[in-house]
Amino acid sequence: MERWNQIINTALLGTAKKQADAQGLQGPLQAAAATILGNAGTDREEQFLQLAAVVYNYRQSGIQPVTTTVPPLPVCPAETKAYCPPAAIRALQPVLETDSIQLLQLWLEHCTQRHFILPPAQLPVMLDKAWRNKSLRALTAAAGGYRAEWLGQFNPDWNFSRVAETLEERWENGATAQRVEALQELRATDPVMALTWLQQSWAKESATVKAELLAVLEQPPQESDLEWLESLLTEKSKTVKEIVVRLLKKLPGSSIHELYWQVLAGAVQPQWDGHIVVALPELTDERIFQSGIEKLSNSKSVADETHILYQLISAVHPARWETHFGRTPAEVIRLFLQYETLQPFVPALVQAITWFEAKEWATTFMEHSETFYIDILPMLPTTQQQQLSEHHFVEHPEAIIKYAGQNPAEWSVALCTRILRYAASQPYTYNQLYMNNVIRQIPVAIAATLDNIVPTESYHVGYWNNIKVHLGKLIQAKSLLPGCFNQ
């Protein structure tokens, strides 16, 4: 309508330059305009707004509404599992208030292990939490029941909440997080079948999904994976190819591992008189460097040849030295510790033990080494880890706290006390968010001595007290689990 364009022009210019008028209006609009413009009790701005409102509504009244046929909403299937007990729902509220994903994950684990599901009233909040935190998605889908899947039809953010009762269903029909979880579960019990599943679906997966699924094979890689992984070295995706190379480096017998060992076997030679000669042979195979081995040392005090050997030793399974020297693991370790030519490579041997997760070698190494190597700590049994962590805490506080946080096992009260005392001296680093992330490891029993943990600096007291209050809430919420799920 031309008149509507005039109203827009008046709005742009202002009523001081262009006053509202009845020009172009006909019929009932002209009569309405005459009434508005003839009212001496209103100013020209008010007259313009009233006239614009009349014209706008007149235009809208001529629009036909959109019509369509809406199918009836599907009915949510009846649940086959029992809802959580009221005590569990009451315990969920303080868990949500702490905003700790670890604590919420722990609650969901107890819920699913007892084969309970969430009541409808709690589902929207939990689905939103899971949408924002991928680590919660598979558990939330399992605890959400059929209603969570039903709600996923109406909110695309919740489309991860599909119900699948078996591993096969989760693998075939689940969202990516559920498929990864299903593959991990099968991998733990039947690695050959898990590999078969992955091979069968590989061609239809996107590069992103391939990377997520392939990462499952790292826990740990199996000899049966070798042939297929070698065939993936031609993958187009750089990310996928990097994961494949990393996996092959963890597999003794792979082409990369054997290439490294061929060099080392010639470089480290025991002599008839008992001495060990270490000398890097000429390297003509460029695949060594293409696989990630650096040619040049980044330290003036370390020769390039030594730097190359160091990298190769750290990337070869320590069991190879047993055959090479004809010695037991304990004897091989003593050779590295005692012989001058091998001593510079002791840290590389430690890296190889951790890289290949050779737990027996780790325990043997710690029995024979007078030096404490922090990197070997995660390979040790949990009890020994915590004992050594407590004993060497003063020397390596940051590294020990890092490793302790990565181990899902609950800390001893003694170790927890040391960690929290250090946290009190660094409250801006080990803040409320940190406590949220390690509440799974913090024992409930620490609550009895929490008030005795104080900062060494007075200016940290106020901030640390706030952290302690928050930690107290976390511990209180954790103490309600798992008893609240008992019917």
ROMI-940024 format. One record per residue (C-alpha): residue number from 1; residue in one letter; y, z, x. Coordinates in steps of 0.25 Angstrom, whole numbers, plus 5000, padded with zeros to 4 digits. Layout:
N
{NUM, 'A', {Y, Z, X}} ...
//
This chain:
487
{1, 'M', {5000, 5000, 5000}} {2, 'E', {5013, 4996, 5006}} {3, 'R', {5020, 5008, 5000}} {4, 'W', {5011, 5017, 5008}} {5, 'N', {5015, 5010, 5021}} {6, 'Q', {5030, 5013, 5017}} {7, 'I', {5027, 5028, 5016}} {8, 'I', {5020, 5028, 5030}} {9, 'N', {5033, 5021, 5035}} {10, 'T', {5042, 5031, 5029}} {11, 'A', {5033, 5042, 5035}} {12, 'L', {5035, 5036, 5048}} {13, 'L', {5050, 5034, 5047}} {14, 'G', {5053, 5046, 5040}} {15, 'T', {5060, 5048, 5027}} {16, 'A', {5074, 5049, 5033}} {17, 'K', {5073, 5034, 5037}} {18, 'K', {5064, 5029, 5025}} {19, 'Q', {5065, 5037, 5012}} {20, 'A', {5053, 5037, 5002}} {21, 'D', {5055, 5027, 4991}} {22, 'A', {5047, 5021, 4979}} {23, 'Q', {5048, 5007, 4985}} {24, 'G', {5034, 4999, 4982}} {25, 'L', {5029, 5010, 4973}} {26, 'Q', {5024, 5005, 4959}} {27, 'G', {5020, 5011, 4946}} {28, 'P', {5016, 5026, 4946}} {29, 'L', {5020, 5027, 4961}} {30, 'Q', {5034, 5022, 4958}} {31, 'A', {5035, 5033, 4947}} {32, 'A', {5030, 5044, 4956}} {33, 'A', {5039, 5039, 4968}} {34, 'A', {5051, 5040, 4958}} {35, 'T', {5048, 5054, 4955}} {36, 'I', {5046, 5058, 4969}} {37, 'L', {5059, 5051, 4974}} {38, 'G', {5067, 5056, 4962}} {39, 'N', {5065, 5071, 4965}} {40, 'A', {5078, 5076, 4971}} {41, 'G', {5071, 5089, 4975}} {42, 'T', {5063, 5083, 4986}} {43, 'D', {5067, 5077, 5000}} {44, 'R', {5064, 5063, 5004}} {45, 'E', {5053, 5068, 5013}} {46, 'E', {5046, 5075, 5002}} {47, 'Q', {5048, 5063, 4993}} {48, 'F', {5041, 5054, 5003}} {49, 'L', {5029, 5063, 5005}} {50, 'Q', {5027, 5064, 4990}} {51, 'L', {5028, 5049, 4988}} {52, 'A', {5019, 5047, 5000}} {53, 'A', {5009, 5057, 4993}} {54, 'V', {5009, 5049, 4980}} {55, 'V', {5007, 5035, 4987}} {56, 'Y', {4996, 5041, 4995}} {57, 'N', {4988, 5046, 4983}} {58, 'Y', {4991, 5034, 4975}} {59, 'R', {4984, 5026, 4987}} {60, 'Q', {4972, 5035, 4988}} {61, 'S', {4970, 5034, 4973}} {62, 'G', {4966, 5020, 4974}} {63, 'I', {4955, 5022, 4984}} {64, 'Q', {4941, 5021, 4979}} {65, 'P', {4931, 5032, 4985}} {66, 'V', {4920, 5028, 4994}} {67, 'T', {4907, 5029, 4987}} {68, 'T', {4893, 5030, 4993}} {69, 'T', {4879, 5035, 4990}} {70, 'V', {4875, 5047, 4997}} {71, 'P', {4860, 5050, 4998}} {72, 'P', {4857, 5065, 4995}} {73, 'L', {4856, 5074, 5007}} {74, 'P', {4841, 5076, 5012}} {75, 'V', {4836, 5090, 5009}} {76, 'C', {4833, 5099, 5021}} {77, 'P', {4818, 5101, 5023}} {78, 'A', {4813, 5115, 5021}} {79, 'E', {4812, 5123, 5034}} {80, 'T', {4798, 5127, 5039}} {81, 'K', {4802, 5138, 5048}} {82, 'A', {4808, 5152, 5045}} {83, 'Y', {4823, 5155, 5047}} {84, 'C', {4827, 5165, 5057}} {85, 'P', {4826, 5180, 5054}} {86, 'P', {4840, 5186, 5049}} {87, 'A', {4840, 5194, 5062}} {88, 'A', {4840, 5181, 5071}} {89, 'I', {4851, 5175, 5063}} {90, 'R', {4859, 5188, 5065}} {91, 'A', {4856, 5187, 5080}} {92, 'L', {4861, 5173, 5080}} {93, 'Q', {4875, 5176, 5076}} {94, 'P', {4878, 5184, 5089}} {95, 'V', {4871, 5174, 5097}} {96, 'L', {4881, 5163, 5091}} {97, 'E', {4893, 5172, 5093}} {98, 'T', {4890, 5173, 5108}} {99, 'D', {4890, 5158, 5109}} {100, 'S', {4879, 5158, 5119}} {101, 'I', {4870, 5146, 5119}} {102, 'Q', {4860, 5153, 5127}} {103, 'L', {4859, 5164, 5117}} {104, 'L', {4859, 5155, 5106}} {105, 'Q', {4847, 5147, 5112}} {106, 'L', {4840, 5160, 5114}} {107, 'W', {4841, 5163, 5099}} {108, 'L', {4836, 5149, 5095}} {109, 'E', {4824, 5150, 5105}} {110, 'H', {4820, 5163, 5098}} {111, 'C', {4822, 5156, 5084}} {112, 'T', {4814, 5144, 5087}} {113, 'Q', {4803, 5151, 5095}} {114, 'R', {4801, 5160, 5082}} {115, 'H', {4801, 5147, 5074}} {116, 'F', {4813, 5151, 5066}} {117, 'I', {4825, 5142, 5061}} {118, 'L', {4839, 5145, 5058}} {119, 'P', {4844, 5148, 5044}} {120, 'P', {4853, 5137, 5038}} {121, 'A', {4866, 5145, 5040}} {122, 'Q', {4865, 5145, 5055}} {123, 'L', {4861, 5131, 5057}} {124, 'P', {4875, 5124, 5058}} {125, 'V', {4880, 5134, 5068}} {126, 'M', {4867, 5132, 5077}} {127, 'L', {4867, 5117, 5075}} {128, 'D', {4882, 5117, 5080}} {129, 'K', {4878, 5126, 5092}} {130, 'A', {4867, 5116, 5095}} {131, 'W', {4875, 5104, 5094}} {132, 'R', {4885, 5110, 5105}} {133, 'N', {4873, 5115, 5114}} {134, 'K', {4862, 5105, 5116}} {135, 'S', {4853, 5116, 5122}} {136, 'L', {4852, 5122, 5108}} {137, 'R', {4849, 5110, 5100}} {138, 'A', {4834, 5109, 5101}} {139, 'L', {4833, 5124, 5098}} {140, 'T', {4843, 5123, 5086}} {141, 'A', {4835, 5111, 5080}} {142, 'A', {4822, 5119, 5081}} {143, 'A', {4829, 5132, 5075}} {144, 'G', {4837, 5123, 5064}} {145, 'G', {4825, 5119, 5056}} {146, 'Y', {4825, 5107, 5047}} {147, 'R', {4839, 5111, 5041}} {148, 'A', {4845, 5109, 5055}} {149, 'E', {4840, 5095, 5055}} {150, 'W', {4844, 5093, 5041}} {151, 'L', {4859, 5097, 5045}} {152, 'G', {4858, 5087, 5056}} {153, 'Q', {4859, 5076, 5046}} {154, 'F', {4873, 5080, 5043}} {155, 'N', {4879, 5083, 5056}} {156, 'P', {4876, 5074, 5068}} {157, 'D', {4879, 5085, 5078}} {158, 'W', {4866, 5092, 5073}} {159, 'N', {4857, 5080, 5073}} {160, 'F', {4849, 5087, 5084}} {161, 'S', {4843, 5097, 5074}} {162, 'R', {4830, 5089, 5071}} {163, 'V', {4818, 5097, 5068}} {164, 'A', {4805, 5093, 5076}} {165, 'E', {4793, 5102, 5075}} {166, 'T', {4785, 5096, 5087}} {167, 'L', {4788, 5091, 5101}} {168, 'E', {4785, 5077, 5096}} {169, 'E', {4795, 5077, 5085}} {170, 'R', {4806, 5083, 5094}} {171, 'W', {4803, 5072, 5104}} {172, 'E', {4803, 5061, 5094}} {173, 'N', {4814, 5065, 5084}} {174, 'G', {4822, 5076, 5090}} {175, 'A', {4836, 5075, 5096}} {176, 'T', {4837, 5074, 5111}} {177, 'A', {4837, 5089, 5114}} {178, 'Q', {4825, 5091, 5106}} {179, 'R', {4818, 5079, 5113}} {180, 'V', {4821, 5085, 5126}} {181, 'E', {4816, 5099, 5122}} {182, 'A', {4803, 5093, 5116}} {183, 'L', {4801, 5085, 5129}} {184, 'Q', {4803, 5098, 5137}} {185, 'E', {4793, 5105, 5129}} {186, 'L', {4782, 5094, 5130}} {187, 'R', {4785, 5093, 5145}} {188, 'A', {4782, 5108, 5147}} {189, 'T', {4768, 5106, 5141}} {190, 'D', {4764, 5091, 5143}} {191, 'P', {4773, 5084, 5153}} {192, 'V', {4765, 5071, 5152}} {193, 'M', {4767, 5070, 5137}} {194, 'A', {4782, 5073, 5139}} {195, 'L', {4783, 5062, 5149}} {196, 'T', {4776, 5053, 5139}} {197, 'W', {4786, 5056, 5128}} {198, 'L', {4797, 5053, 5137}} {199, 'Q', {4792, 5040, 5142}} {200, 'Q', {4789, 5035, 5128}} {201, 'S', {4803, 5038, 5123}} {202, 'W', {4810, 5034, 5136}} {203, 'A', {4814, 5020, 5133}} {204, 'K', {4822, 5024, 5120}} {205, 'E', {4829, 5035, 5126}} {206, 'S', {4844, 5034, 5130}} {207, 'A', {4848, 5038, 5144}} {208, 'T', {4854, 5051, 5140}} {209, 'V', {4841, 5055, 5133}} {210, 'K', {4833, 5050, 5144}} {211, 'A', {4840, 5059, 5154}} {212, 'E', {4838, 5072, 5145}} {213, 'L', {4823, 5069, 5143}} {214, 'L', {4821, 5065, 5157}} {215, 'A', {4827, 5079, 5162}} {216, 'V', {4815, 5086, 5154}} {217, 'L', {4806, 5080, 5165}} {218, 'E', {4813, 5089, 5176}} {219, 'Q', {4806, 5102, 5170}} {220, 'P', {4799, 5099, 5179}} {221, 'P', {4795, 5084, 5183}} {222, 'Q', {4780, 5081, 5182}} {223, 'E', {4772, 5072, 5191}} {224, 'S', {4768, 5064, 5179}} {225, 'D', {4783, 5060, 5177}} {226, 'L', {4783, 5053, 5190}} {227, 'E', {4779, 5039, 5187}} {228, 'W', {4788, 5038, 5175}} {229, 'L', {4800, 5044, 5182}} {230, 'E', {4799, 5034, 5193}} {231, 'S', {4799, 5023, 5183}} {232, 'L', {4813, 5028, 5178}} {233, 'L', {4820, 5026, 5191}} {234, 'T', {4825, 5013, 5185}} {235, 'E', {4832, 5020, 5174}} {236, 'K', {4846, 5014, 5171}} {237, 'S', {4852, 5027, 5167}} {238, 'K', {4858, 5034, 5180}} {239, 'T', {4856, 5048, 5173}} {240, 'V', {4841, 5046, 5170}} {241, 'K', {4839, 5040, 5184}} {242, 'E', {4845, 5052, 5190}} {243, 'I', {4835, 5061, 5182}} {244, 'V', {4823, 5052, 5186}} {245, 'V', {4827, 5053, 5201}} {246, 'R', {4828, 5068, 5200}} {247, 'L', {4815, 5070, 5193}} {248, 'L', {4808, 5061, 5203}} {249, 'K', {4814, 5070, 5214}} {250, 'K', {4807, 5082, 5208}} {251, 'L', {4793, 5075, 5208}} {252, 'P', {4785, 5075, 5221}} {253, 'G', {4778, 5062, 5221}} {254, 'S', {4790, 5054, 5216}} {255, 'S', {4795, 5042, 5224}} {256, 'I', {4808, 5049, 5227}} {257, 'H', {4801, 5062, 5231}} {258, 'E', {4791, 5054, 5240}} {259, 'L', {4802, 5047, 5247}} {260, 'Y', {4808, 5060, 5251}} {261, 'W', {4795, 5066, 5256}} {262, 'Q', {4792, 5054, 5264}} {263, 'V', {4805, 5056, 5272}} {264, 'L', {4803, 5071, 5273}} {265, 'A', {4788, 5069, 5278}} {266, 'G', {4793, 5061, 5289}} {267, 'A', {4805, 5070, 5292}} {268, 'V', {4798, 5083, 5293}} {269, 'Q', {4787, 5083, 5303}} {270, 'P', {4778, 5095, 5308}} {271, 'Q', {4775, 5093, 5323}} {272, 'W', {4762, 5097, 5330}} {273, 'D', {4768, 5109, 5336}} {274, 'G', {4773, 5115, 5323}} {275, 'H', {4787, 5110, 5323}} {276, 'I', {4793, 5102, 5312}} {277, 'V', {4802, 5090, 5315}} {278, 'V', {4812, 5086, 5305}} {279, 'A', {4819, 5073, 5306}} {280, 'L', {4823, 5063, 5296}} {281, 'P', {4817, 5049, 5297}} {282, 'E', {4825, 5036, 5295}} {283, 'L', {4827, 5034, 5280}} {284, 'T', {4826, 5020, 5276}} {285, 'D', {4823, 5022, 5261}} {286, 'E', {4836, 5022, 5253}} {287, 'R', {4829, 5028, 5241}} {288, 'I', {4830, 5041, 5247}} {289, 'F', {4845, 5041, 5247}} {290, 'Q', {4845, 5034, 5233}} {291, 'S', {4838, 5045, 5227}} {292, 'G', {4849, 5055, 5231}} {293, 'I', {4846, 5059, 5245}} {294, 'E', {4860, 5060, 5253}} {295, 'K', {4861, 5053, 5266}} {296, 'L', {4872, 5061, 5272}} {297, 'S', {4874, 5075, 5274}} {298, 'N', {4886, 5082, 5267}} {299, 'S', {4887, 5092, 5279}} {300, 'K', {4891, 5090, 5293}} {301, 'S', {4881, 5101, 5298}} {302, 'V', {4869, 5094, 5291}} {303, 'A', {4864, 5080, 5297}} {304, 'D', {4861, 5069, 5287}} {305, 'E', {4846, 5069, 5291}} {306, 'T', {4845, 5084, 5288}} {307, 'H', {4853, 5082, 5274}} {308, 'I', {4843, 5071, 5270}} {309, 'L', {4831, 5079, 5274}} {310, 'Y', {4836, 5091, 5267}} {311, 'Q', {4838, 5083, 5254}} {312, 'L', {4824, 5077, 5255}} {313, 'I', {4817, 5091, 5257}} {314, 'S', {4824, 5096, 5245}} {315, 'A', {4819, 5085, 5237}} {316, 'V', {4804, 5085, 5241}} {317, 'H', {4794, 5095, 5235}} {318, 'P', {4791, 5107, 5245}} {319, 'A', {4776, 5105, 5242}} {320, 'R', {4777, 5092, 5251}} {321, 'W', {4779, 5101, 5263}} {322, 'E', {4766, 5108, 5261}} {323, 'T', {4758, 5095, 5263}} {324, 'H', {4768, 5090, 5274}} {325, 'F', {4766, 5103, 5283}} {326, 'G', {4753, 5107, 5278}} {327, 'R', {4758, 5121, 5274}} {328, 'T', {4759, 5130, 5262}} {329, 'P', {4773, 5132, 5255}} {330, 'A', {4775, 5145, 5262}} {331, 'E', {4772, 5138, 5275}} {332, 'V', {4781, 5126, 5272}} {333, 'I', {4793, 5136, 5268}} {334, 'R', {4791, 5144, 5281}} {335, 'L', {4792, 5130, 5289}} {336, 'F', {4805, 5127, 5283}} {337, 'L', {4810, 5141, 5285}} {338, 'Q', {4805, 5142, 5300}} {339, 'Y', {4807, 5128, 5306}} {340, 'E', {4820, 5125, 5311}} {341, 'T', {4819, 5110, 5307}} {342, 'L', {4816, 5114, 5293}} {343, 'Q', {4825, 5126, 5291}} {344, 'P', {4837, 5117, 5287}} {345, 'F', {4829, 5112, 5275}} {346, 'V', {4824, 5125, 5269}} {347, 'P', {4835, 5124, 5258}} {348, 'A', {4830, 5110, 5255}} {349, 'L', {4816, 5116, 5253}} {350, 'V', {4822, 5126, 5244}} {351, 'Q', {4828, 5114, 5236}} {352, 'A', {4815, 5107, 5235}} {353, 'I', {4808, 5120, 5230}} {354, 'T', {4819, 5121, 5219}} {355, 'W', {4820, 5106, 5216}} {356, 'F', {4805, 5105, 5214}} {357, 'E', {4804, 5119, 5207}} {358, 'A', {4793, 5123, 5217}} {359, 'K', {4792, 5137, 5212}} {360, 'E', {4780, 5141, 5221}} {361, 'W', {4788, 5136, 5233}} {362, 'A', {4800, 5144, 5228}} {363, 'T', {4793, 5157, 5228}} {364, 'T', {4786, 5154, 5241}} {365, 'F', {4800, 5150, 5248}} {366, 'M', {4806, 5163, 5243}} {367, 'E', {4795, 5171, 5249}} {368, 'H', {4797, 5165, 5263}} {369, 'S', {4812, 5163, 5264}} {370, 'E', {4821, 5174, 5268}} {371, 'T', {4833, 5166, 5263}} {372, 'F', {4836, 5166, 5248}} {373, 'Y', {4837, 5152, 5242}} {374, 'I', {4844, 5153, 5229}} {375, 'D', {4840, 5139, 5224}} {376, 'I', {4825, 5143, 5224}} {377, 'L', {4828, 5155, 5215}} {378, 'P', {4825, 5147, 5202}} {379, 'M', {4811, 5143, 5207}} {380, 'L', {4807, 5158, 5208}} {381, 'P', {4800, 5166, 5197}} {382, 'T', {4810, 5172, 5187}} {383, 'T', {4807, 5186, 5192}} {384, 'Q', {4809, 5182, 5207}} {385, 'Q', {4822, 5174, 5203}} {386, 'Q', {4828, 5187, 5197}} {387, 'Q', {4824, 5196, 5208}} {388, 'L', {4829, 5187, 5219}} {389, 'S', {4842, 5184, 5211}} {390, 'E', {4845, 5198, 5210}} {391, 'H', {4842, 5201, 5225}} {392, 'H', {4851, 5189, 5230}} {393, 'F', {4861, 5189, 5219}} {394, 'V', {4872, 5194, 5228}} {395, 'E', {4870, 5182, 5237}} {396, 'H', {4869, 5171, 5227}} {397, 'P', {4875, 5176, 5214}} {398, 'E', {4880, 5163, 5208}} {399, 'A', {4867, 5155, 5211}} {400, 'I', {4858, 5167, 5206}} {401, 'I', {4866, 5168, 5193}} {402, 'K', {4865, 5152, 5191}} {403, 'Y', {4850, 5153, 5193}} {404, 'A', {4848, 5165, 5184}} {405, 'G', {4856, 5158, 5173}} {406, 'Q', {4847, 5146, 5174}} {407, 'N', {4834, 5154, 5173}} {408, 'P', {4831, 5157, 5158}} {409, 'A', {4824, 5170, 5162}} {410, 'E', {4831, 5183, 5158}} {411, 'W', {4838, 5190, 5170}} {412, 'S', {4833, 5204, 5174}} {413, 'V', {4843, 5215, 5172}} {414, 'A', {4846, 5216, 5187}} {415, 'L', {4849, 5201, 5189}} {416, 'C', {4857, 5201, 5176}} {417, 'T', {4865, 5213, 5181}} {418, 'R', {4868, 5206, 5194}} {419, 'I', {4872, 5193, 5187}} {420, 'L', {4881, 5200, 5177}} {421, 'R', {4888, 5208, 5188}} {422, 'Y', {4891, 5195, 5195}} {423, 'A', {4896, 5189, 5182}} {424, 'A', {4905, 5201, 5181}} {425, 'S', {4912, 5197, 5194}} {426, 'Q', {4913, 5183, 5190}} {427, 'P', {4916, 5184, 5175}} {428, 'Y', {4924, 5171, 5174}} {429, 'T', {4911, 5163, 5178}} {430, 'Y', {4901, 5172, 5172}} {431, 'N', {4908, 5173, 5158}} {432, 'Q', {4904, 5173, 5144}} {433, 'L', {4899, 5159, 5144}} {434, 'Y', {4890, 5162, 5156}} {435, 'M', {4884, 5174, 5148}} {436, 'N', {4881, 5165, 5136}} {437, 'N', {4873, 5156, 5146}} {438, 'V', {4865, 5166, 5152}} {439, 'I', {4862, 5176, 5141}} {440, 'R', {4848, 5171, 5140}} {441, 'Q', {4846, 5177, 5154}} {442, 'I', {4854, 5190, 5152}} {443, 'P', {4844, 5201, 5148}} {444, 'V', {4848, 5210, 5136}} {445, 'A', {4846, 5222, 5145}} {446, 'I', {4858, 5219, 5153}} {447, 'A', {4867, 5225, 5141}} {448, 'A', {4864, 5239, 5146}} {449, 'T', {4871, 5237, 5159}} {450, 'L', {4881, 5227, 5155}} {451, 'D', {4893, 5237, 5155}} {452, 'N', {4890, 5240, 5169}} {453, 'I', {4893, 5226, 5174}} {454, 'V', {4907, 5225, 5178}} {455, 'P', {4916, 5216, 5186}} {456, 'T', {4920, 5220, 5200}} {457, 'E', {4934, 5215, 5198}} {458, 'S', {4942, 5222, 5188}} {459, 'Y', {4949, 5209, 5183}} {460, 'H', {4936, 5204, 5178}} {461, 'V', {4933, 5216, 5169}} {462, 'G', {4939, 5211, 5156}} {463, 'Y', {4933, 5197, 5157}} {464, 'W', {4919, 5203, 5161}} {465, 'N', {4920, 5213, 5149}} {466, 'N', {4922, 5201, 5140}} {467, 'I', {4909, 5194, 5146}} {468, 'K', {4901, 5207, 5145}} {469, 'V', {4905, 5208, 5130}} {470, 'H', {4900, 5194, 5128}} {471, 'L', {4888, 5196, 5136}} {472, 'G', {4885, 5209, 5128}} {473, 'K', {4885, 5200, 5115}} {474, 'L', {4876, 5190, 5121}} {475, 'I', {4866, 5201, 5125}} {476, 'Q', {4867, 5207, 5111}} {477, 'A', {4864, 5194, 5105}} {478, 'K', {4852, 5191, 5114}} {479, 'S', {4846, 5205, 5112}} {480, 'L', {4844, 5201, 5097}} {481, 'L', {4834, 5190, 5102}} {482, 'P', {4823, 5188, 5100}} {483, 'G', {4820, 5200, 5091}} {484, 'C', {4829, 5195, 5080}} {485, 'F', {4819, 5184, 5077}} {486, 'N', {4808, 5194, 5073}} {487, 'Q', {4806, 5192, 5058}} 
//
